């Protein structure tokens, strides 16, 4: 992950990625994690600049599926 973004806290990284960088990150993670045990969540927080409507970020899961009610997600 350190090749793609900066650590914000333990196991949380912030990165601005092009489509190609995101594809490479996803490929590397897919080869690295234990899919039955590990989980990586990639949240698209929107554009880096400018205003836009606030909505639930689109997300992608690599590995173990996300088990939560996405209608009531709060990011702290």
PDB file of N, CA, C and O in Angstrom:
ATOM      1  N   UNK A   1       0.825  -1.191   0.000  1.00  0.00           N
ATOM      2  CA  UNK A   1       0.000   0.000   0.000  1.00  0.00           C
ATOM      3  C   UNK A   1       0.869   1.255   0.000  1.00  0.00           C
ATOM      4  O   UNK A   1       0.488   2.272  -0.580  1.00  0.00           O
ATOM      5  N   UNK A   2       2.012   1.191   0.634  1.00  0.00           N
ATOM      6  CA  UNK A   2       2.868   2.383   0.723  1.00  0.00           C
ATOM      7  C   UNK A   2       3.347   2.842  -0.654  1.00  0.00           C
ATOM      8  O   UNK A   2       3.729   4.001  -0.817  1.00  0.00           O
ATOM      9  N   UNK A   3       3.333   1.954  -1.642  1.00  0.00           N
ATOM     10  CA  UNK A   3       3.701   2.358  -3.000  1.00  0.00           C
ATOM     11  C   UNK A   3       2.639   3.248  -3.635  1.00  0.00           C
ATOM     12  O   UNK A   3       2.917   3.929  -4.622  1.00  0.00           O
ATOM     13  N   UNK A   4       1.426   3.253  -3.082  1.00  0.00           N
ATOM     14  CA  UNK A   4       0.304   3.934  -3.718  1.00  0.00           C
ATOM     15  C   UNK A   4      -0.270   5.090  -2.904  1.00  0.00           C
ATOM     16  O   UNK A   4      -0.882   5.993  -3.476  1.00  0.00           O
ATOM     17  N   UNK A   5      -0.090   5.084  -1.600  1.00  0.00           N
ATOM     18  CA  UNK A   5      -0.700   6.126  -0.778  1.00  0.00           C
ATOM     19  C   UNK A   5       0.044   6.324   0.521  1.00  0.00           C
ATOM     20  O   UNK A   5       1.050   5.670   0.793  1.00  0.00           O
ATOM     21  N   UNK A   6      -0.479   7.250   1.324  1.00  0.00           N
ATOM     22  CA  UNK A   6       0.131   7.566   2.603  1.00  0.00           C
ATOM     23  C   UNK A   6      -0.702   6.980   3.731  1.00  0.00           C
ATOM     24  O   UNK A   6      -1.931   7.034   3.682  1.00  0.00           O
ATOM     25  N   UNK A   7      -0.050   6.420   4.749  1.00  0.00           N
ATOM     26  CA  UNK A   7      -0.807   5.896   5.880  1.00  0.00           C
ATOM     27  C   UNK A   7      -1.468   7.027   6.662  1.00  0.00           C
ATOM     28  O   UNK A   7      -0.834   8.040   6.956  1.00  0.00           O
ATOM     29  N   UNK A   8      -2.735   6.852   6.994  1.00  0.00           N
ATOM     30  CA  UNK A   8      -3.477   7.829   7.787  1.00  0.00           C
ATOM     31  C   UNK A   8      -3.503   7.351   9.236  1.00  0.00           C
ATOM     32  O   UNK A   8      -3.340   8.146  10.161  1.00  0.00           O
ATOM     33  N   UNK A   9      -3.704   6.075   9.422  1.00  0.00           N
ATOM     34  CA  UNK A   9      -3.598   5.408  10.716  1.00  0.00           C
ATOM     35  C   UNK A   9      -3.351   3.940  10.411  1.00  0.00           C
ATOM     36  O   UNK A   9      -3.240   3.562   9.244  1.00  0.00           O
ATOM     37  N   UNK A  10      -3.263   3.107  11.440  1.00  0.00           N
ATOM     38  CA  UNK A  10      -2.957   1.694  11.224  1.00  0.00           C
ATOM     39  C   UNK A  10      -3.955   1.075  10.248  1.00  0.00           C
ATOM     40  O   UNK A  10      -5.161   1.093  10.492  1.00  0.00           O
ATOM     41  N   UNK A  11      -3.456   0.536   9.159  1.00  0.00           N
ATOM     42  CA  UNK A  11      -4.264  -0.146   8.141  1.00  0.00           C
ATOM     43  C   UNK A  11      -5.229   0.757   7.388  1.00  0.00           C
ATOM     44  O   UNK A  11      -6.162   0.259   6.757  1.00  0.00           O
ATOM     45  N   UNK A  12      -5.032   2.068   7.435  1.00  0.00           N
ATOM     46  CA  UNK A  12      -5.853   3.013   6.665  1.00  0.00           C
ATOM     47  C   UNK A  12      -4.906   3.872   5.840  1.00  0.00           C
ATOM     48  O   UNK A  12      -3.989   4.496   6.373  1.00  0.00           O
ATOM     49  N   UNK A  13      -5.141   3.894   4.529  1.00  0.00           N
ATOM     50  CA  UNK A  13      -4.286   4.658   3.630  1.00  0.00           C
ATOM     51  C   UNK A  13      -5.137   5.602   2.799  1.00  0.00           C
ATOM     52  O   UNK A  13      -6.288   5.298   2.486  1.00  0.00           O
ATOM     53  N   UNK A  14      -4.575   6.738   2.444  1.00  0.00           N
ATOM     54  CA  UNK A  14      -5.219   7.705   1.568  1.00  0.00           C
ATOM     55  C   UNK A  14      -4.376   7.811   0.305  1.00  0.00           C
ATOM     56  O   UNK A  14      -3.163   8.010   0.370  1.00  0.00           O
ATOM     57  N   UNK A  15      -5.036   7.675  -0.848  1.00  0.00           N
ATOM     58  CA  UNK A  15      -4.297   7.726  -2.109  1.00  0.00           C
ATOM     59  C   UNK A  15      -5.155   8.368  -3.189  1.00  0.00           C
ATOM     60  O   UNK A  15      -6.366   8.157  -3.246  1.00  0.00           O
ATOM     61  N   UNK A  16      -4.519   9.142  -4.033  1.00  0.00           N
ATOM     62  CA  UNK A  16      -5.149   9.649  -5.255  1.00  0.00           C
ATOM     63  C   UNK A  16      -4.613   8.784  -6.382  1.00  0.00           C
ATOM     64  O   UNK A  16      -3.421   8.809  -6.685  1.00  0.00           O
ATOM     65  N   UNK A  17      -5.505   8.018  -6.999  1.00  0.00           N
ATOM     66  CA  UNK A  17      -5.080   7.027  -7.980  1.00  0.00           C
ATOM     67  C   UNK A  17      -5.706   7.275  -9.339  1.00  0.00           C
ATOM     68  O   UNK A  17      -6.886   7.611  -9.442  1.00  0.00           O
ATOM     69  N   UNK A  18      -4.909   7.106 -10.373  1.00  0.00           N
ATOM     70  CA  UNK A  18      -5.457   7.064 -11.722  1.00  0.00           C
ATOM     71  C   UNK A  18      -6.118   5.699 -11.894  1.00  0.00           C
ATOM     72  O   UNK A  18      -5.954   4.817 -11.051  1.00  0.00           O
ATOM     73  N   UNK A  19      -6.853   5.529 -12.969  1.00  0.00           N
ATOM     74  CA  UNK A  19      -7.469   4.223 -13.237  1.00  0.00           C
ATOM     75  C   UNK A  19      -6.405   3.131 -13.355  1.00  0.00           C
ATOM     76  O   UNK A  19      -6.599   2.014 -12.877  1.00  0.00           O
ATOM     77  N   UNK A  20      -5.285   3.460 -13.992  1.00  0.00           N
ATOM     78  CA  UNK A  20      -4.208   2.479 -14.159  1.00  0.00           C
ATOM     79  C   UNK A  20      -3.576   2.131 -12.813  1.00  0.00           C
ATOM     80  O   UNK A  20      -3.273   0.966 -12.556  1.00  0.00           O
ATOM     81  N   UNK A  21      -3.377   3.126 -11.957  1.00  0.00           N
ATOM     82  CA  UNK A  21      -2.805   2.865 -10.637  1.00  0.00           C
ATOM     83  C   UNK A  21      -3.750   2.017  -9.785  1.00  0.00           C
ATOM     84  O   UNK A  21      -3.307   1.118  -9.071  1.00  0.00           O
ATOM     85  N   UNK A  22      -5.041   2.303  -9.862  1.00  0.00           N
ATOM     86  CA  UNK A  22      -6.014   1.519  -9.097  1.00  0.00           C
ATOM     87  C   UNK A  22      -6.022   0.070  -9.580  1.00  0.00           C
ATOM     88  O   UNK A  22      -6.097  -0.853  -8.768  1.00  0.00           O
ATOM     89  N   UNK A  23      -5.945  -0.133 -10.878  1.00  0.00           N
ATOM     90  CA  UNK A  23      -5.915  -1.491 -11.429  1.00  0.00           C
ATOM     91  C   UNK A  23      -4.675  -2.241 -10.951  1.00  0.00           C
ATOM     92  O   UNK A  23      -4.761  -3.418 -10.601  1.00  0.00           O
ATOM     93  N   UNK A  24      -3.528  -1.573 -10.935  1.00  0.00           N
ATOM     94  CA  UNK A  24      -2.291  -2.208 -10.471  1.00  0.00           C
ATOM     95  C   UNK A  24      -2.369  -2.515  -8.979  1.00  0.00           C
ATOM     96  O   UNK A  24      -1.941  -3.587  -8.551  1.00  0.00           O
ATOM     97  N   UNK A  25      -2.901  -1.602  -8.188  1.00  0.00           N
ATOM     98  CA  UNK A  25      -3.074  -1.833  -6.752  1.00  0.00           C
ATOM     99  C   UNK A  25      -3.986  -3.035  -6.511  1.00  0.00           C
ATOM    100  O   UNK A  25      -3.669  -3.905  -5.699  1.00  0.00           O
ATOM    101  N   UNK A  26      -5.107  -3.084  -7.210  1.00  0.00           N
ATOM    102  CA  UNK A  26      -6.057  -4.185  -7.073  1.00  0.00           C
ATOM    103  C   UNK A  26      -5.409  -5.514  -7.458  1.00  0.00           C
ATOM    104  O   UNK A  26      -5.619  -6.528  -6.794  1.00  0.00           O
ATOM    105  N   UNK A  27      -4.628  -5.503  -8.523  1.00  0.00           N
ATOM    106  CA  UNK A  27      -3.932  -6.720  -8.969  1.00  0.00           C
ATOM    107  C   UNK A  27      -2.961  -7.200  -7.896  1.00  0.00           C
ATOM    108  O   UNK A  27      -2.949  -8.381  -7.548  1.00  0.00           O
ATOM    109  N   UNK A  28      -2.149  -6.288  -7.374  1.00  0.00           N
ATOM    110  CA  UNK A  28      -1.160  -6.670  -6.357  1.00  0.00           C
ATOM    111  C   UNK A  28      -1.829  -7.189  -5.088  1.00  0.00           C
ATOM    112  O   UNK A  28      -1.409  -8.198  -4.521  1.00  0.00           O
ATOM    113  N   UNK A  29      -2.869  -6.492  -4.649  1.00  0.00           N
ATOM    114  CA  UNK A  29      -3.565  -6.925  -3.437  1.00  0.00           C
ATOM    115  C   UNK A  29      -4.207  -8.291  -3.632  1.00  0.00           C
ATOM    116  O   UNK A  29      -4.200  -9.126  -2.727  1.00  0.00           O
ATOM    117  N   UNK A  30      -4.763  -8.511  -4.823  1.00  0.00           N
ATOM    118  CA  UNK A  30      -5.392  -9.793  -5.115  1.00  0.00           C
ATOM    119  C   UNK A  30      -4.427 -10.962  -5.029  1.00  0.00           C
ATOM    120  O   UNK A  30      -4.826 -12.081  -4.706  1.00  0.00           O
ATOM    121  N   UNK A  31      -3.147 -10.700  -5.319  1.00  0.00           N
ATOM    122  CA  UNK A  31      -2.129 -11.751  -5.240  1.00  0.00           C
ATOM    123  C   UNK A  31      -1.534 -11.874  -3.841  1.00  0.00           C
ATOM    124  O   UNK A  31      -0.879 -12.869  -3.534  1.00  0.00           O
ATOM    125  N   UNK A  32      -1.755 -10.874  -2.992  1.00  0.00           N
ATOM    126  CA  UNK A  32      -1.097 -10.820  -1.687  1.00  0.00           C
ATOM    127  C   UNK A  32      -1.957 -11.327  -0.537  1.00  0.00           C
ATOM    128  O   UNK A  32      -1.450 -11.995   0.364  1.00  0.00           O
ATOM    129  N   UNK A  33      -3.252 -11.019  -0.556  1.00  0.00           N
ATOM    130  CA  UNK A  33      -4.098 -11.317   0.604  1.00  0.00           C
ATOM    131  C   UNK A  33      -4.572 -12.768   0.616  1.00  0.00           C
ATOM    132  O   UNK A  33      -4.521 -13.457  -0.403  1.00  0.00           O
ATOM    133  N   UNK A  34      -5.026 -13.214   1.763  1.00  0.00           N
ATOM    134  CA  UNK A  34      -5.693 -14.510   1.913  1.00  0.00           C
ATOM    135  C   UNK A  34      -7.189 -14.239   1.759  1.00  0.00           C
ATOM    136  O   UNK A  34      -7.822 -13.711   2.674  1.00  0.00           O
ATOM    137  N   UNK A  35      -7.747 -14.592   0.624  1.00  0.00           N
ATOM    138  CA  UNK A  35      -9.113 -14.201   0.268  1.00  0.00           C
ATOM    139  C   UNK A  35     -10.186 -14.721   1.221  1.00  0.00           C
ATOM    140  O   UNK A  35     -11.253 -14.115   1.321  1.00  0.00           O
ATOM    141  N   UNK A  36      -9.937 -15.811   1.913  1.00  0.00           N
ATOM    142  CA  UNK A  36     -10.921 -16.356   2.855  1.00  0.00           C
ATOM    143  C   UNK A  36     -10.868 -15.650   4.206  1.00  0.00           C
ATOM    144  O   UNK A  36     -11.837 -15.703   4.964  1.00  0.00           O
ATOM    145  N   UNK A  37      -9.756 -14.989   4.521  1.00  0.00           N
ATOM    146  CA  UNK A  37      -9.565 -14.371   5.831  1.00  0.00           C
ATOM    147  C   UNK A  37      -9.449 -12.857   5.777  1.00  0.00           C
ATOM    148  O   UNK A  37      -9.980 -12.165   6.645  1.00  0.00           O
ATOM    149  N   UNK A  38      -8.767 -12.339   4.778  1.00  0.00           N
ATOM    150  CA  UNK A  38      -8.463 -10.909   4.703  1.00  0.00           C
ATOM    151  C   UNK A  38      -9.531 -10.152   3.934  1.00  0.00           C
ATOM    152  O   UNK A  38     -10.321 -10.728   3.187  1.00  0.00           O
ATOM    153  N   UNK A  39      -9.530  -8.852   4.141  1.00  0.00           N
ATOM    154  CA  UNK A  39     -10.489  -7.993   3.446  1.00  0.00           C
ATOM    155  C   UNK A  39      -9.831  -6.640   3.203  1.00  0.00           C
ATOM    156  O   UNK A  39      -9.242  -6.051   4.109  1.00  0.00           O
ATOM    157  N   UNK A  40      -9.938  -6.163   1.983  1.00  0.00           N
ATOM    158  CA  UNK A  40      -9.458  -4.836   1.627  1.00  0.00           C
ATOM    159  C   UNK A  40     -10.641  -4.081   1.048  1.00  0.00           C
ATOM    160  O   UNK A  40     -11.306  -4.567   0.134  1.00  0.00           O
ATOM    161  N   UNK A  41     -10.903  -2.898   1.574  1.00  0.00           N
ATOM    162  CA  UNK A  41     -11.995  -2.061   1.083  1.00  0.00           C
ATOM    163  C   UNK A  41     -11.399  -0.837   0.412  1.00  0.00           C
ATOM    164  O   UNK A  41     -10.579  -0.136   1.005  1.00  0.00           O
ATOM    165  N   UNK A  42     -11.805  -0.580  -0.814  1.00  0.00           N
ATOM    166  CA  UNK A  42     -11.379   0.610  -1.538  1.00  0.00           C
ATOM    167  C   UNK A  42     -12.592   1.515  -1.682  1.00  0.00           C
ATOM    168  O   UNK A  42     -13.573   1.145  -2.327  1.00  0.00           O
ATOM    169  N   UNK A  43     -12.530   2.694  -1.084  1.00  0.00           N
ATOM    170  CA  UNK A  43     -13.637   3.637  -1.156  1.00  0.00           C
ATOM    171  C   UNK A  43     -13.271   4.793  -2.070  1.00  0.00           C
ATOM    172  O   UNK A  43     -12.233   5.428  -1.888  1.00  0.00           O
ATOM    173  N   UNK A  44     -14.120   5.067  -3.051  1.00  0.00           N
ATOM    174  CA  UNK A  44     -13.950   6.220  -3.922  1.00  0.00           C
ATOM    175  C   UNK A  44     -14.608   7.400  -3.222  1.00  0.00           C
ATOM    176  O   UNK A  44     -15.834   7.462  -3.130  1.00  0.00           O
ATOM    177  N   UNK A  45     -13.805   8.334  -2.731  1.00  0.00           N
ATOM    178  CA  UNK A  45     -14.324   9.476  -1.981  1.00  0.00           C
ATOM    179  C   UNK A  45     -14.665  10.656  -2.877  1.00  0.00           C
ATOM    180  O   UNK A  45     -14.976  11.742  -2.387  1.00  0.00           O
ATOM    181  N   UNK A  46     -14.607  10.452  -4.171  1.00  0.00           N
ATOM    182  CA  UNK A  46     -14.978  11.518  -5.099  1.00  0.00           C
ATOM    183  C   UNK A  46     -13.762  12.278  -5.598  1.00  0.00           C
ATOM    184  O   UNK A  46     -12.616  11.911  -5.339  1.00  0.00           O
ATOM    185  N   UNK A  47     -14.049  13.342  -6.317  1.00  0.00           N
ATOM    186  CA  UNK A  47     -12.984  14.143  -6.908  1.00  0.00           C
ATOM    187  C   UNK A  47     -12.149  14.819  -5.827  1.00  0.00           C
ATOM    188  O   UNK A  47     -12.644  15.140  -4.747  1.00  0.00           O
ATOM    189  N   UNK A  48     -10.890  15.024  -6.135  1.00  0.00           N
ATOM    190  CA  UNK A  48      -9.992  15.663  -5.175  1.00  0.00           C
ATOM    191  C   UNK A  48     -10.291  17.150  -5.046  1.00  0.00           C
ATOM    192  O   UNK A  48     -10.023  17.739  -3.999  1.00  0.00           O
ATOM    193  N   UNK A  49     -10.833  17.763  -6.076  1.00  0.00           N
ATOM    194  CA  UNK A  49     -11.114  19.198  -6.061  1.00  0.00           C
ATOM    195  C   UNK A  49     -12.543  19.444  -6.530  1.00  0.00           C
ATOM    196  O   UNK A  49     -13.094  18.659  -7.301  1.00  0.00           O
ATOM    197  N   UNK A  50     -13.128  20.518  -6.069  1.00  0.00           N
ATOM    198  CA  UNK A  50     -14.462  20.894  -6.520  1.00  0.00           C
ATOM    199  C   UNK A  50     -15.543  20.362  -5.612  1.00  0.00           C
ATOM    200  O   UNK A  50     -15.294  19.518  -4.751  1.00  0.00           O
ATOM    201  N   UNK A  51     -16.744  20.864  -5.813  1.00  0.00           N
ATOM    202  CA  UNK A  51     -17.870  20.445  -4.996  1.00  0.00           C
ATOM    203  C   UNK A  51     -18.674  19.393  -5.740  1.00  0.00           C
ATOM    204  O   UNK A  51     -18.739  19.386  -6.970  1.00  0.00           O
ATOM    205  N   UNK A  52     -19.270  18.526  -4.982  1.00  0.00           N
ATOM    206  CA  UNK A  52     -20.137  17.505  -5.552  1.00  0.00           C
ATOM    207  C   UNK A  52     -21.108  17.066  -4.474  1.00  0.00           C
ATOM    208  O   UNK A  52     -20.891  17.335  -3.293  1.00  0.00           O
ATOM    209  N   UNK A  53     -22.158  16.404  -4.866  1.00  0.00           N
ATOM    210  CA  UNK A  53     -23.139  15.926  -3.898  1.00  0.00           C
ATOM    211  C   UNK A  53     -22.512  14.873  -2.997  1.00  0.00           C
ATOM    212  O   UNK A  53     -21.696  14.064  -3.438  1.00  0.00           O
ATOM    213  N   UNK A  54     -22.905  14.896  -1.733  1.00  0.00           N
ATOM    214  CA  UNK A  54     -22.417  13.896  -0.792  1.00  0.00           C
ATOM    215  C   UNK A  54     -23.326  12.680  -0.869  1.00  0.00           C
ATOM    216  O   UNK A  54     -24.545  12.796  -0.739  1.00  0.00           O
ATOM    217  N   UNK A  55     -22.738  11.535  -1.077  1.00  0.00           N
ATOM    218  CA  UNK A  55     -23.488  10.286  -1.135  1.00  0.00           C
ATOM    219  C   UNK A  55     -22.593   9.181  -0.611  1.00  0.00           C
ATOM    220  O   UNK A  55     -21.398   9.392  -0.403  1.00  0.00           O
ATOM    221  N   UNK A  56     -23.153   8.023  -0.398  1.00  0.00           N
ATOM    222  CA  UNK A  56     -22.358   6.890   0.054  1.00  0.00           C
ATOM    223  C   UNK A  56     -21.271   6.621  -0.976  1.00  0.00           C
ATOM    224  O   UNK A  56     -21.571   6.419  -2.153  1.00  0.00           O
ATOM    225  N   UNK A  57     -20.012   6.614  -0.550  1.00  0.00           N
ATOM    226  CA  UNK A  57     -18.934   6.392  -1.513  1.00  0.00           C
ATOM    227  C   UNK A  57     -19.076   5.037  -2.191  1.00  0.00           C
ATOM    228  O   UNK A  57     -19.473   4.049  -1.573  1.00  0.00           O
ATOM    229  N   UNK A  58     -18.742   5.017  -3.476  1.00  0.00           N
ATOM    230  CA  UNK A  58     -18.709   3.717  -4.132  1.00  0.00           C
ATOM    231  C   UNK A  58     -17.537   2.952  -3.532  1.00  0.00           C
ATOM    232  O   UNK A  58     -16.550   3.555  -3.111  1.00  0.00           O
ATOM    233  N   UNK A  59     -17.640   1.660  -3.495  1.00  0.00           N
ATOM    234  CA  UNK A  59     -16.583   0.877  -2.878  1.00  0.00           C
ATOM    235  C   UNK A  59     -16.389  -0.436  -3.618  1.00  0.00           C
ATOM    236  O   UNK A  59     -17.245  -0.896  -4.374  1.00  0.00           O
ATOM    237  N   UNK A  60     -15.244  -1.006  -3.369  1.00  0.00           N
ATOM    238  CA  UNK A  60     -14.863  -2.261  -3.986  1.00  0.00           C
ATOM    239  C   UNK A  60     -14.280  -3.138  -2.887  1.00  0.00           C
ATOM    240  O   UNK A  60     -13.558  -2.639  -2.024  1.00  0.00           O
ATOM    241  N   UNK A  61     -14.570  -4.400  -2.900  1.00  0.00           N
ATOM    242  CA  UNK A  61     -14.067  -5.318  -1.879  1.00  0.00           C
ATOM    243  C   UNK A  61     -13.164  -6.344  -2.544  1.00  0.00           C
ATOM    244  O   UNK A  61     -13.525  -6.944  -3.557  1.00  0.00           O
ATOM    245  N   UNK A  62     -11.991  -6.536  -1.967  1.00  0.00           N
ATOM    246  CA  UNK A  62     -11.075  -7.578  -2.410  1.00  0.00           C
ATOM    247  C   UNK A  62     -10.954  -8.544  -1.244  1.00  0.00           C
ATOM    248  O   UNK A  62     -10.608  -8.129  -0.138  1.00  0.00           O
ATOM    249  N   UNK A  63     -11.228  -9.809  -1.463  1.00  0.00           N
ATOM    250  CA  UNK A  63     -11.157 -10.785  -0.378  1.00  0.00           C
ATOM    251  C   UNK A  63     -12.520 -11.037   0.234  1.00  0.00           C
ATOM    252  O   UNK A  63     -13.535 -11.052  -0.463  1.00  0.00           O
ATOM    253  N   UNK A  64     -12.535 -11.236   1.557  1.00  0.00           N
ATOM    254  CA  UNK A  64     -13.760 -11.556   2.298  1.00  0.00           C
ATOM    255  C   UNK A  64     -14.813 -10.485   2.051  1.00  0.00           C
ATOM    256  O   UNK A  64     -14.489  -9.297   2.042  1.00  0.00           O
ATOM    257  N   UNK A  65     -16.062 -10.879   1.852  1.00  0.00           N
ATOM    258  CA  UNK A  65     -17.117  -9.929   1.498  1.00  0.00           C
ATOM    259  C   UNK A  65     -17.433  -8.981   2.648  1.00  0.00           C
ATOM    260  O   UNK A  65     -17.205  -9.300   3.815  1.00  0.00           O
ATOM    261  N   UNK A  66     -17.960  -7.814   2.300  1.00  0.00           N
ATOM    262  CA  UNK A  66     -18.341  -6.793   3.268  1.00  0.00           C
ATOM    263  C   UNK A  66     -19.667  -7.191   3.881  1.00  0.00           C
ATOM    264  O   UNK A  66     -20.657  -7.374   3.172  1.00  0.00           O
ATOM    265  N   UNK A  67     -19.688  -7.326   5.195  1.00  0.00           N
ATOM    266  CA  UNK A  67     -20.895  -7.765   5.885  1.00  0.00           C
ATOM    267  C   UNK A  67     -21.412  -6.650   6.785  1.00  0.00           C
ATOM    268  O   UNK A  67     -21.218  -6.691   8.000  1.00  0.00           O
ATOM    269  N   UNK A  68     -22.065  -5.659   6.199  1.00  0.00           N
ATOM    270  CA  UNK A  68     -22.681  -4.597   6.985  1.00  0.00           C
ATOM    271  C   UNK A  68     -23.854  -4.035   6.195  1.00  0.00           C
ATOM    272  O   UNK A  68     -23.962  -4.230   4.985  1.00  0.00           O
ATOM    273  N   UNK A  69     -24.711  -3.350   6.892  1.00  0.00           N
ATOM    274  CA  UNK A  69     -25.859  -2.709   6.257  1.00  0.00           C
ATOM    275  C   UNK A  69     -25.372  -1.394   5.660  1.00  0.00           C
ATOM    276  O   UNK A  69     -25.229  -0.402   6.374  1.00  0.00           O
ATOM    277  N   UNK A  70     -25.114  -1.383   4.337  1.00  0.00           N
ATOM    278  CA  UNK A  70     -24.542  -0.201   3.707  1.00  0.00           C
ATOM    279  C   UNK A  70     -25.499   0.975   3.680  1.00  0.00           C
ATOM    280  O   UNK A  70     -25.106   2.077   3.297  1.00  0.00           O
ATOM    281  N   UNK A  71     -26.747   0.767   4.079  1.00  0.00           N
ATOM    282  CA  UNK A  71     -27.676   1.892   4.147  1.00  0.00           C
ATOM    283  C   UNK A  71     -27.420   2.744   5.382  1.00  0.00           C
ATOM    284  O   UNK A  71     -27.910   3.871   5.463  1.00  0.00           O
ATOM    285  N   UNK A  72     -26.659   2.225   6.348  1.00  0.00           N
ATOM    286  CA  UNK A  72     -26.412   2.940   7.591  1.00  0.00           C
ATOM    287  C   UNK A  72     -24.920   2.971   7.912  1.00  0.00           C
ATOM    288  O   UNK A  72     -24.517   2.624   9.023  1.00  0.00           O
ATOM    289  N   UNK A  73     -24.119   3.374   6.968  1.00  0.00           N
ATOM    290  CA  UNK A  73     -22.677   3.433   7.178  1.00  0.00           C
ATOM    291  C   UNK A  73     -22.293   4.829   7.636  1.00  0.00           C
ATOM    292  O   UNK A  73     -22.749   5.822   7.070  1.00  0.00           O
ATOM    293  N   UNK A  74     -21.462   4.904   8.654  1.00  0.00           N
ATOM    294  CA  UNK A  74     -20.932   6.170   9.137  1.00  0.00           C
ATOM    295  C   UNK A  74     -19.417   6.063   9.110  1.00  0.00           C
ATOM    296  O   UNK A  74     -18.846   5.132   9.678  1.00  0.00           O
ATOM    297  N   UNK A  75     -18.766   7.011   8.453  1.00  0.00           N
ATOM    298  CA  UNK A  75     -17.308   7.042   8.420  1.00  0.00           C
ATOM    299  C   UNK A  75     -16.856   8.074   9.431  1.00  0.00           C
ATOM    300  O   UNK A  75     -17.230   9.244   9.343  1.00  0.00           O
ATOM    301  N   UNK A  76     -16.055   7.647  10.387  1.00  0.00           N
ATOM    302  CA  UNK A  76     -15.563   8.545  11.439  1.00  0.00           C
ATOM    303  C   UNK A  76     -14.137   8.932  11.176  1.00  0.00           C
ATOM    304  O   UNK A  76     -13.548   9.684  11.953  1.00  0.00           O
TER     305      UNK A  76
END
